[in-house]
Amino acid sequence: MCGIAGIFHTEGLKPVDPDRVARMCAAAAHRGPDGQGVWTAPGVGLGHLRLAIIDLAGSPQPMASSDGAAMLVFNGEIYNFRELRRELQAGGATFRTDGDSEVILAAWQKWGVDCLPRLHGMFAFALYDLRQRTLLLARDRLGVKPLHMATLSDGSVIFGSELKQLLTHPSLRREIDPLAVEDYLAWGFVPDTRAILKGVEKLPAGHYRLLRHDAPPPPPAQWWDVSFEGRERGSEADLGAHMLHHLREAVTSRMVADVPLGAFLSGGVDSSSVVALMAEASSAPVKTCTIGFDVKALDETAYAGRIAAQYGTEHYQRTVGADDFAHVGTLAAMFDEPFADASALPTWRVSQLAREHVTVALSGDGADEAFAGYRRQTFHHREEQARAFLPSALRRPLLGGLGAAYPKLDWAPRPLRAKTTLLSLAASGEEGYARALAVTGPELRASLYSAEFRRIRGDYRAEQPFVELMRGAPARSGLDRAQYADLKFYLPGDILTKVDRTSMAVSLEAREPLLDHRLIEFGARLPERVRVRGSTGKWLMKQSMRRYLPDDILFRQKMGFVTPIAAWLRGPLAGEARQVVSGGVLARTGWFDSARLSALAEAHIAGTSDHSRLIWQLLMLDRSLQIVI
């Protein structure tokens, strides 16, 4: 786990200043406290920051191939590198180190870009071939590791693990993309299809770019995708056995490290499953870390404590309170772009706690996307069944009208909050699921913007690329398409961004065993009846884990890693709620109707509406604008 950076000239072999590459590396020094290196040649410069995990002394980077014909900077872990090493050695390759970096170089020299499907793991890397004079930029299947890029006016391409590395280059334009603001208001993050600054791109998950010195940068090429078109056959018992096999393989493959290793433990199904399988495979107690909250209704530490006691883990626990809000500026600086998933705060805190005891921590991320564990997915599954019986010609005018007239009752019990459901059913399945995922719906967004910003935004709506993604999914059903969109859009844009930035901020490597691509591909082929049963999502996974975990852990209502932001913004942080809508950088942009924002903040503080997510969004947008412009 590391950080990478570099410069590549696509208009000839111009020299690259090694000090400039070094400054790009230094901007993300937290990603690699164990070493830094820079290599340059005509037309190219590569930089690397190292957090040593495997082969602690023997794999410095940038790394040359054994014949000196290729150079690599690499962020991540290749979990099958030993098997690949044996295969390559059988074909005549020689190795000087015991790590995975040199295996990538040898795999490239043997198979070219076809080496990518052979790599099992999480990675973003840049590999320069001195003979072909090409630069390969590649990102792992699901986007666990990030890679930002920008093409500058002189034809050079700059790249780095984090946006802050690109910001060090004096030629990068710091112009906000207004469509990214629209995206951010909709989702709470800027998706991989866009960046907050014009001209900056993110290499999509499962894609690569092959750059040449004598040609403009080509568009990204996809090398992996997940298909929901097939279906596994077999009894539920057989499918459960296959599920458990894949889960064990995924967990044990990620327990290889030459440094102390542990796990995040929330007390939910996913992290508890990972800890249970780690304990099964380990001869020593597993180190587990848990974060609690000072609002009892949202605190899950008791559940985490039960799992820790059941498996005899070496357990550590800490509590997050409203005073942690003082670190919001630090949090914004981790992400560079605006990022409004409030669970980033406890994720950072649990990463800090883990780093005091380990260098690698396994997480439970990915199972909800892979096996239909989100409530919105089970609701969507049922809504799709309802849509099948109601033609759109009837649904749109009838249910759309009812939804528009129905009050938005944030304070009411869930069965009375029908507005979103009615509007969702009136729309197509893809449009309805976009509403379910959105933090701020299209009607509310439109009411927030100033007339000038609405003019700048034009006809674009954040939901458009999401709907297109779902409609183009390799899938059979609405549930398939929803899961596909979560894996391709929400997972890399929100969940994996959150875990990467907060863990790397404290130089901790986070590994996601439930995102093993073989497990993901298996999950995509599961029949719907074993993914969702009644109102229970992740049904097969929960059944498979019943030998390890009690039913009240497996089947209790999902909480997620939520934070008590709503309560804090009505209490100790009410002043911040007022300040964010009336002062600071955000207010000076002219993008929003300030009177409308103030009314929403006061309604939240009074308790008549819950606008906490929106207020938090605006707060994080304000803080990030202070960084990037």
C-alpha positions in Angstrom: 0.0 0.0 0.0 1.6 3.2 -1.2 1.2 6.3 -3.3 2.3 7.0 -6.8 2.8 10.1 -9.0 4.3 10.9 -12.3 4.6 13.0 -15.5 4.5 11.8 -19.1 4.9 13.8 -22.2 2.8 12.9 -25.2 4.4 15.4 -27.5 8.0 14.2 -27.6 10.7 13.4 -25.2 10.8 16.6 -23.1 12.9 16.4 -19.9 11.0 15.9 -16.7 12.2 17.8 -13.6 12.7 15.2 -10.8 12.1 17.9 -8.1 8.6 18.4 -9.5 7.8 14.7 -9.3 9.3 14.7 -5.7 6.9 17.6 -4.8 4.0 15.6 -6.1 5.0 12.7 -3.9 5.6 14.9 -0.9 2.0 16.2 -1.1 0.8 12.7 -0.2 3.6 11.7 2.2 1.1 10.0 4.6 0.6 7.2 2.0 4.2 6.1 2.2 6.2 6.8 5.4 8.7 4.0 4.8 10.4 5.4 1.7 10.2 7.7 -1.3 11.8 7.4 -4.7 11.9 9.3 -8.0 13.0 8.1 -11.5 13.2 10.1 -14.7 14.1 9.5 -18.3 13.4 11.6 -21.4 9.7 12.3 -21.5 8.7 10.5 -18.3 9.1 10.8 -14.5 7.8 8.3 -11.9 7.5 8.8 -8.2 6.7 6.5 -5.3 5.8 6.6 -1.6 6.2 3.3 0.2 4.3 1.8 3.1 6.2 -1.5 3.6 3.9 -4.6 4.0 5.6 -7.5 2.2 9.3 -8.0 1.6 10.0 -5.1 3.9 13.6 -4.4 2.8 13.8 -5.8 -0.7 11.2 -4.0 -2.9 12.0 -0.3 -3.1 10.3 1.7 -5.9 10.4 2.9 -8.6 11.5 -0.6 -9.5 13.2 -1.8 -12.7 12.6 -5.1 -14.3 15.4 -7.7 -14.1 16.6 -6.6 -17.6 16.2 -2.9 -16.9 13.8 -2.4 -19.8 10.7 -1.4 -17.7 10.1 0.7 -14.6 7.1 0.5 -12.2 5.5 2.5 -9.5 2.7 0.5 -7.8 0.1 1.1 -5.1 -1.7 -1.9 -3.7 -1.3 -5.6 -3.2 -1.3 -8.6 -5.6 -2.6 -11.5 -3.5 -1.7 -14.3 -6.0 1.8 -13.0 -6.7 3.5 -16.2 -5.5 1.5 -18.3 -7.9 2.3 -15.9 -10.7 5.9 -15.9 -9.8 6.2 -19.7 -10.0 4.4 -19.6 -13.4 6.8 -16.9 -14.7 9.9 -18.6 -13.4 8.8 -21.8 -15.2 8.8 -19.7 -18.4 12.4 -18.4 -17.7 11.8 -15.2 -15.7 14.3 -14.4 -12.9 13.6 -12.4 -9.7 15.8 -10.4 -7.3 13.1 -9.7 -4.7 10.5 -11.5 -2.7 7.6 -9.1 -3.2 4.7 -8.6 -5.7 6.0 -5.5 -7.5 8.6 -7.3 -9.6 6.0 -9.9 -10.5 3.9 -7.2 -12.2 7.0 -6.1 -14.3 7.6 -9.7 -15.4 4.0 -10.3 -16.1 3.9 -7.2 -18.4 7.0 -8.3 -20.2 5.4 -11.8 -20.9 1.8 -10.9 -21.5 1.5 -7.2 -22.1 -1.9 -5.7 -21.1 -3.2 -9.2 -21.0 -1.4 -9.5 -17.6 -4.1 -7.4 -16.0 -6.8 -10.2 -15.7 -4.1 -12.4 -14.1 -3.6 -10.0 -11.2 -5.7 -10.8 -8.2 -5.8 -7.9 -5.8 -6.1 -4.1 -5.4 -3.9 -1.8 -7.4 -3.2 1.3 -9.3 0.1 1.4 -11.1 2.2 3.1 -13.8 4.6 1.0 -15.8 7.0 2.5 -18.3 8.4 0.3 -21.1 11.7 1.8 -22.2 11.8 -0.3 -25.4 8.2 0.5 -26.6 8.3 4.0 -25.0 4.8 3.5 -23.6 3.3 4.2 -20.2 0.6 1.8 -18.9 -1.7 3.3 -16.3 -4.0 0.6 -14.8 -6.6 0.4 -12.0 -7.9 -2.7 -10.2 -11.3 -4.3 -11.1 -13.5 -2.6 -8.5 -11.5 0.6 -7.9 -10.1 -0.1 -4.4 -7.1 2.0 -5.3 -7.4 5.5 -6.8 -5.7 7.1 -9.8 -6.2 10.8 -10.8 -5.0 12.3 -14.1 -4.9 15.5 -16.0 -3.7 16.5 -19.4 -1.9 19.9 -19.4 -1.7 22.5 -22.1 1.9 21.4 -23.1 0.6 17.9 -23.8 1.9 16.3 -20.6 -0.2 13.9 -18.6 0.3 14.2 -14.8 -1.1 11.5 -12.5 -1.2 10.7 -8.8 -3.0 8.6 -6.2 -4.7 11.8 -4.8 -5.8 15.0 -6.3 -3.6 17.0 -3.9 -0.6 15.7 -5.8 -1.8 17.1 -9.1 -2.6 20.4 -7.3 1.2 20.9 -6.8 1.7 21.3 -10.6 1.7 25.0 -11.5 0.1 24.4 -14.9 -3.0 22.7 -13.6 -6.0 25.0 -13.9 -8.0 25.4 -10.8 -11.4 25.9 -12.3 -14.5 24.3 -10.7 -16.6 22.1 -12.9 -20.2 23.1 -12.2 -21.5 19.8 -13.3 -19.4 18.2 -10.6 -21.2 20.4 -8.1 -24.5 19.1 -9.5 -23.2 15.5 -9.1 -22.0 16.1 -5.6 -25.3 17.6 -4.5 -27.1 14.6 -5.8 -24.8 11.8 -4.5 -22.7 13.3 -1.7 -19.5 12.5 -3.6 -18.1 13.4 -7.0 -18.3 10.1 -9.0 -15.5 8.6 -11.0 -17.1 9.9 -14.2 -16.1 13.5 -13.2 -13.8 15.5 -11.0 -14.4 18.7 -9.1 -11.8 20.5 -11.3 -12.2 20.8 -15.0 -9.6 18.9 -16.9 -9.0 16.3 -14.1 -10.0 12.7 -14.6 -10.2 9.6 -12.6 -9.2 6.3 -14.3 -12.3 4.2 -14.0 -12.2 0.9 -12.1 -11.2 -2.0 -14.3 -9.7 0.2 -17.0 -6.2 1.1 -18.3 -4.7 3.7 -20.5 -1.6 3.1 -22.7 0.2 6.4 -23.4 2.7 7.1 -26.1 5.1 9.9 -26.6 4.0 10.6 -30.2 0.2 10.5 -29.8 -2.6 12.2 -27.8 -3.8 10.3 -24.7 -6.3 7.6 -25.8 -9.5 7.1 -23.8 -9.5 4.5 -21.0 -10.0 0.9 -22.2 -12.0 -1.5 -20.1 -10.2 -4.8 -19.1 -12.8 -6.2 -16.6 -16.5 -6.0 -16.0 -18.9 -8.0 -13.9 -21.9 -9.7 -15.5 -25.2 -10.5 -13.9 -26.5 -12.3 -17.0 -25.6 -15.9 -15.9 -27.2 -17.9 -13.1 -25.5 -20.5 -10.8 -27.3 -23.8 -10.6 -27.6 -26.1 -7.6 -29.5 -26.5 -4.3 -29.4 -23.8 -1.7 -27.1 -26.1 0.4 -24.7 -26.4 -2.6 -24.7 -22.7 -3.3 -24.1 -21.9 0.4 -21.1 -24.3 0.4 -19.7 -22.5 -2.6 -20.3 -19.2 -0.9 -18.5 -20.2 2.2 -15.6 -21.5 0.2 -15.2 -18.2 -1.6 -15.5 -16.3 1.6 -12.7 -18.3 3.3 -10.5 -18.0 0.2 -11.0 -14.3 0.1 -10.2 -13.7 3.8 -7.2 -16.0 4.1 -5.6 -14.6 0.9 -5.6 -11.2 2.5 -4.0 -12.3 5.7 -0.5 -12.5 4.1 1.7 -9.7 5.5 5.1 -9.2 7.1 3.7 -6.6 9.5 1.0 -6.8 12.3 -2.5 -7.4 10.9 -6.0 -6.9 12.3 -9.6 -6.1 11.4 -12.3 -3.4 11.7 -15.2 -4.7 13.7 -18.6 -2.9 13.7 -20.7 -5.7 15.0 -22.6 -6.0 11.7 -22.9 -9.0 9.5 -20.0 -8.2 7.2 -17.2 -7.2 9.5 -18.3 -10.0 12.0 -18.1 -12.5 9.2 -14.5 -11.4 8.3 -13.4 -11.6 11.9 -14.9 -15.0 12.4 -13.1 -16.4 9.3 -9.9 -14.7 10.3 -10.1 -16.3 13.7 -10.7 -19.7 12.1 -7.6 -19.3 10.0 -5.3 -17.7 12.6 -3.3 -19.4 15.4 -3.1 -16.2 17.3 -5.9 -13.9 18.6 -7.2 -11.5 15.9 -6.7 -7.8 16.7 -10.1 -6.0 16.3 -11.0 -2.3 16.5 -14.4 -0.7 17.1 -15.7 2.9 17.1 -18.8 3.8 19.1 -20.9 7.0 19.4 -22.0 9.2 22.2 -25.6 8.8 20.9 -26.8 5.5 22.3 -29.3 4.8 19.5 -26.5 4.7 17.0 -23.9 2.9 19.1 -23.1 -0.7 18.1 -20.2 -1.4 20.3 -22.1 -3.9 22.4 -22.6 -6.1 19.3 -18.9 -5.7 18.3 -18.0 -6.7 21.9 -20.0 -9.8 21.7 -18.2 -11.0 18.6 -14.9 -10.0 20.1 -15.7 -12.1 23.2 -17.0 -15.1 21.1 -13.7 -15.3 19.1 -11.3 -14.2 21.8 -10.0 -11.3 19.9 -7.6 -8.7 21.2 -10.2 -5.9 21.2 -9.8 -2.1 21.2 -12.6 0.4 21.3 -13.0 4.2 21.2 -16.0 6.7 21.2 -16.7 9.5 18.7 -18.5 12.6 20.0 -19.6 15.9 18.8 -16.3 17.5 19.7 -14.7 15.4 16.9 -16.4 17.9 14.6 -13.4 20.2 15.3 -11.5 18.0 12.8 -13.8 18.7 9.9 -11.1 20.7 8.1 -8.7 17.8 8.5 -11.3 15.5 7.1 -11.9 17.7 4.1 -8.2 17.8 3.4 -8.0 14.0 3.2 -10.5 14.0 0.2 -9.5 17.2 -1.7 -12.9 16.9 -3.5 -16.1 17.5 -1.5 -17.1 14.3 0.2 -20.2 14.1 2.3 -20.4 10.6 3.6 -20.4 11.4 7.3 -19.2 7.9 8.2 -15.8 9.1 7.0 -15.3 10.6 10.4 -15.7 7.4 12.4 -13.8 5.5 9.6 -10.9 7.8 10.1 -11.1 7.4 13.9 -11.2 3.6 13.7 -8.2 3.7 11.3 -6.3 5.8 13.8 -7.2 3.3 16.5 -6.1 0.4 14.3 -2.8 2.0 13.3 -1.8 2.1 17.0 -1.7 -1.7 17.0 -1.4 -2.9 13.3 -0.3 -1.8 9.9 -2.9 -3.8 7.9 -6.6 -4.0 8.7 -9.3 -6.1 7.0 -12.7 -4.5 6.5 -16.2 -5.8 5.7 -16.9 -3.5 2.7 -18.4 -4.9 -0.5 -20.9 -7.5 0.6 -23.9 -5.2 0.4 -23.2 -4.4 -3.2 -22.3 -8.0 -4.1 -25.2 -9.8 -2.4 -28.0 -7.2 -2.2 -27.6 -6.1 1.4 -28.9 -2.6 1.2 -32.5 -1.8 2.1 -32.8 0.3 -1.1 -32.0 -2.9 -3.1 -34.7 -5.0 -1.5 -37.2 -2.1 -1.8 -36.2 -1.7 -5.5 -36.7 -5.5 -6.0 -40.3 -5.2 -4.7 -40.9 -2.0 -6.6 -39.9 -3.7 -9.8 -42.4 -6.4 -9.1 -45.1 -3.7 -8.7 -44.0 -2.0 -11.9 -44.5 -5.2 -13.8 -48.2 -5.1 -12.9 -48.8 -1.3 -13.5 -48.1 0.0 -17.0 -46.0 3.2 -17.2 -48.9 5.0 -18.9 -50.9 4.6 -15.7 -48.0 4.9 -13.2 -46.6 8.2 -14.3 -49.7 10.4 -14.2 -51.3 8.7 -11.2 -48.4 7.9 -8.8 -46.4 10.9 -10.0 -49.3 13.2 -9.1 -49.8 11.6 -5.8 -46.0 11.8 -5.0 -45.8 15.5 -5.9 -48.8 16.3 -3.6 -47.7 14.1 -0.7 -45.9 15.9 2.1 -42.2 15.1 2.8 -42.5 13.7 6.4 -38.9 13.3 7.5 -40.0 13.1 11.1 -42.7 10.5 10.7 -42.5 6.7 11.0 -41.1 5.0 7.9 -44.5 3.7 6.6 -45.9 7.2 6.5 -42.9 8.5 4.4 -44.5 7.6 1.1 -43.4 10.6 -1.1 -40.2 9.0 -2.3 -41.8 5.7 -2.9 -44.7 7.2 -5.0 -42.2 9.3 -7.0 -40.0 6.2 -7.5 -42.9 4.0 -8.7 -44.0 6.7 -11.1 -40.6 6.6 -12.8 -38.8 3.8 -14.6 -36.9 1.3 -12.5 -33.6 3.0 -13.3 -34.9 6.5 -12.5 -36.5 5.1 -9.3 -33.3 3.6 -8.1 -31.4 6.8 -8.8 -33.9 8.5 -6.5 -33.3 5.9 -3.8 -29.5 6.4 -4.0 -29.6 10.2 -4.2 -28.8 12.2 -1.1 -30.5 15.3 -2.5 -33.3 14.7 -5.1 -33.7 16.7 -8.3 -36.6 18.8 -7.0 -34.8 19.9 -3.9 -31.6 20.6 -5.8 -33.4 22.8 -8.2 -34.9 24.8 -5.3 -31.4 25.4 -3.8 -29.6 26.8 -6.9 -29.5 30.4 -7.8 -30.9 31.4 -11.3 -27.3 31.9 -12.5 -26.2 28.4 -11.5 -29.3 26.8 -13.1 -28.3 28.6 -16.3 -24.8 27.2 -16.1 -26.0 23.7 -15.3 -28.3 23.8 -18.4 -30.0 20.5 -19.2 -27.6 18.3 -17.3 -28.9 16.3 -14.4 -26.7 14.1 -12.1 -29.1 11.1 -12.6 -28.5 10.9 -16.3 -25.2 8.9 -16.4 -26.4 6.7 -13.6 -29.6 5.8 -15.4 -27.6 5.1 -18.6 -25.2 2.9 -16.6 -28.2 0.8 -15.2 -29.8 0.5 -18.7 -26.6 -0.7 -20.2 -25.8 -3.2 -17.5 -25.1 -6.8 -18.4 -28.1 -8.0 -16.4 -31.4 -9.9 -16.4 -33.5 -8.0 -13.9 -34.0 -4.7 -12.0 -32.3 -6.1 -9.0 -29.3 -7.1 -11.2 -29.1 -3.6 -12.6 -29.3 -2.0 -9.2 -26.5 -4.1 -7.8 -24.4 -3.5 -11.0 -24.8 0.3 -10.5 -23.9 0.0 -6.9 -20.7 -1.9 -7.8 -19.7 0.3 -10.6 -20.8 3.8 -9.4 -21.5 3.9 -5.6 -18.8 1.5 -4.4 -15.8 3.2 -6.0 -17.2 6.7 -5.7 -18.2 6.6 -2.0 -17.3 3.5 0.0 -13.8 2.8 -1.4 -12.9 6.5 -1.6 -13.8 6.8 2.1 -11.8 3.8 3.2 -8.7 4.6 1.1 -8.4 8.3 2.1 -9.1 7.8 5.8 -6.9 4.7 6.2 -4.0 6.1 4.2 -4.2 9.4 6.1 -2.8 7.5 9.1 -0.6 5.2 6.9 -2.8 2.1 7.5 -3.4 -0.5 4.7 -7.1 -1.4 4.5 -7.9 -4.6 2.7 -11.4 -5.6 1.5 -11.7 -9.4 1.3 -15.4 -9.3 0.4 -14.4 -7.6 -2.8 -12.4 -10.5 -4.1 -13.4 -10.5 -7.8 -14.1 -14.2 -7.7 -16.5 -13.7 -4.9 -18.1 -10.7 -6.7 -18.5 -12.7 -9.9 -20.1 -15.6 -7.9 -22.5 -13.3 -6.2 -23.6 -11.8 -9.6 -24.6 -15.2 -10.8 -26.7 -16.1 -7.7 -30.4 -16.6 -8.3 -32.5 -13.7 -7.0 -34.2 -16.0 -4.5 -31.0 -16.5 -2.6 -30.0 -12.9 -2.7 -33.3 -11.4 -1.5 -35.9 -13.4 0.4 -38.9 -11.4 1.6 -37.4 -8.3 3.2 -34.0 -10.0 3.9 -31.1 -9.1 1.8 -27.8 -11.0 1.6 -29.9 -14.1 2.4 -27.4 -16.8 1.2 -24.4 -15.1 2.9 -26.3 -14.9 6.2 -27.4 -18.6 5.9 -23.8 -19.6 5.2 -22.5 -17.8 8.3 -25.0 -19.2 10.7 -22.4 -21.7 12.0 -20.2 -18.8 12.9 -22.5 -16.0 14.1 -25.7 -15.8 16.2 -29.0 -15.0 14.5 -29.4 -11.7 16.4 -26.2 -10.5 14.7 -27.1 -11.9 11.3 -30.7 -10.8 11.1 -31.0 -7.6 13.2 -31.9 -4.5 11.3 -29.0 -3.0 9.4 -27.7 0.2 10.8 -24.7 0.9 8.6 -21.8 3.0 9.8 -24.0 6.0 10.5 -23.1 9.0 12.6 -25.4 11.2 14.8 -24.9 14.2 12.6 -28.6 15.2 12.8 -28.5 15.4 16.6 -25.2 17.2 16.6 -26.4 19.8 14.2 -29.4 20.5 16.4 -27.3 20.7 19.5 -23.6 21.5 19.9 -23.2 22.2 16.2 -26.3 24.3 15.5 -24.0 27.4 15.1 -22.1 25.6 12.4 -25.3 24.8 10.6 -26.2 28.5 10.5 -22.6 29.6 9.6 -22.2 27.3 6.6 -25.3 28.7 4.8 -24.4 32.3 5.4 -20.7 32.7 5.3 -17.4 31.3 3.9 -16.3 30.4 0.4 -19.6 28.7 -0.4 -21.7 31.8 0.1 -19.4 33.8 -2.2 -19.8 31.4 -5.2 -23.3 32.7 -5.9 -24.4 29.1 -6.7 -27.1 28.9 -4.1 -30.2 30.8 -2.9 -29.0 31.9 0.5 -32.5 32.6 1.9 -33.6 29.1 0.9 -30.5 27.5 2.6 -31.1 29.5 5.8 -34.7 28.4 5.9 -33.7 24.8 5.6 -31.0 25.2 8.4 -33.5 26.8 10.8 -36.1 24.1 10.0 -33.5 21.4 10.9 -32.4 23.1 14.1 -36.1 23.5 15.2 -36.6 19.8 14.6 -39.5 20.1 12.1 -37.4 18.6 9.2 -34.2 16.5 8.9 -31.8 18.4 6.6 -28.7 17.1 8.3 -27.3 15.3 5.2 -27.8 18.5 3.1 -26.2 20.8 5.7 -23.3 18.4 6.1 -22.9 18.3 2.3 -22.8 22.1 2.1 -20.3 22.2 5.0 -17.9 19.7 3.3 -18.3 21.6 0.0 -17.3 24.8 1.6 -14.3 23.2 3.2 -13.1 21.5 0.0 -13.5 24.7 -2.0 -11.0 26.3 0.4 -8.5 23.6 -0.7 -8.9 23.4 -4.4 -9.4 27.0 -5.5 
